[in-house]
Amino acid sequence: MGKRNPVEWNKVYRLTLVEDRTHLRIKFWRFSRLGFVLIGLTTIVVVSLLFWCIIALTPLRTTVPGYPDAHFKRGAIANALKIDSLENEMTRWALYAGNLSRILAGEETLGADSLLKSNTKEYLRKLSDAEIVRGDSILRNSVSNVEQFGLSDRKRELPLEGQHFFSPLKGTVSQAFDPVLHPALDITAPAGAVVSAVLDGTIIFADWADGSGYSLAIQHESGIVSFYKHNQKLLKKLGDKVSAGTPVALVGSTGGLTASDHLRFELWHNGEPIDPAKYCKF
């Protein structure tokens, strides 16, 4: 068998463009196999990048099946607001029904926190004494095991990135954070929507202010302070202890610095404003 000649990549070829009738040479190109392959690969890469840019950076990306367009995002936000409004409405109706029955019975009415506590008591009433005692024993044993290692005397402070922030309000961010001009987030939501505490803490301010209306501030661990402004009503008072997710106010438009229903939410760490959007979902 004859030995096959190796491919000569550097061998030069000529492609000539000739006029058919006069055989006049119009133009010619010289190239090698290696150059032809490199030109072909470069052309494929450039065309692929151009096609990707057209799809990813222009409105044509909305034609891709499953891509969330502006209508989809607006619908998702509207649905989230409707769900939050329905939850708030159900809570108000439950509070209304509970207070109505208490008024008819000649008893004192309940607040939102009292309603939550009463639901807990109703749950405990459904348990037998043996189940309550057993659960209490398990809790005591767990606490005793922790005390053996002296963990309760150590107060661990998590870094800011390690904190689990509860969302203060489900809504639409109408004005973003700026550390100098606007050290807060404005979150638009229906009037009366429930505002919740983002972390466990203590109420250090709960009063009226001319510019921010009914405002509330909570001191948390690790040097974190959260502010909730322009509320329609405050559900907590100065000195109250709150847990993450506890209702603390209702959305409104009080104060001289607002004209629409929204929450001005501020988050401060060691005396410096930080962007709440990095730690909370709205």
Secondary structure, DSSP 8 states (H G I E B T S, - for coil): --------TT-EEEEEEE-TTT--EEEEEEEEHHHHHHHHHHHHHHHHHHHHHHHHSSGGGGGSTT---HHHHHHHHHHHHHHHHHHHHHHHHHHHHHHHHHHHTT-----HHHHHHHHHHHHHHTS-HHHHHHHHHHHHHHHHHHHHTTGGG------GGG-----S--SEEEE--BTTTB-SEEEE--TT-EEE-SSSEEEEEEEEETTTEEEEEEE-STTEEEEEEEEEEES--TT-EE-TT-EEEEEB--STT-SSSEEEEEEEETTEEE-GGGT---
